[in-house]
Amino acid sequence: QVQLVESGGGLVQAGGSLRLSCKASGSIFSINALAWYRQAPGQQRELVAHISSENSTNYADSVKGRFTIYRDNDKNTLFLQMSSLKPADTATYYCNLWGITTDSILRPFWGQGTQVTVSS
């Protein structure tokens, strides 16, 4: 079983910054890609940023230049540094991990989500 625990969300004024963290634990033999998604009320979940096992990164156009995704493999932790936040960034942010566990099957895992609210 794999657990992903996000933290770092909160209320911030427009133009401010937050750093989200996602700590992975459990029987993980290998971690492939990691990503952050977000979902605003009434909207579909969307990909915010993605980082591969080779640390190649991709970002949604709406966050390019403002958000940075990175990972600490030693601590099994994923981060999302968010700067110049806008009210449109308000959403629940979810950590996503593709990994292989005891059954040797590559599958996705999700965190419970952390709320980010940006006030104007």
Salt bridges, closest charged atoms under 4 A:
GLU46 OE2 - ARG38 NE 2.65
ASP61 OD1 - LYS64 NZ 3.10
ASP89 OD1 - ARG38 NH1 2.96
ASP89 OD2 - ARG66 NH1 2.76
ASP103 OD2 - ARG107 NH1 2.47
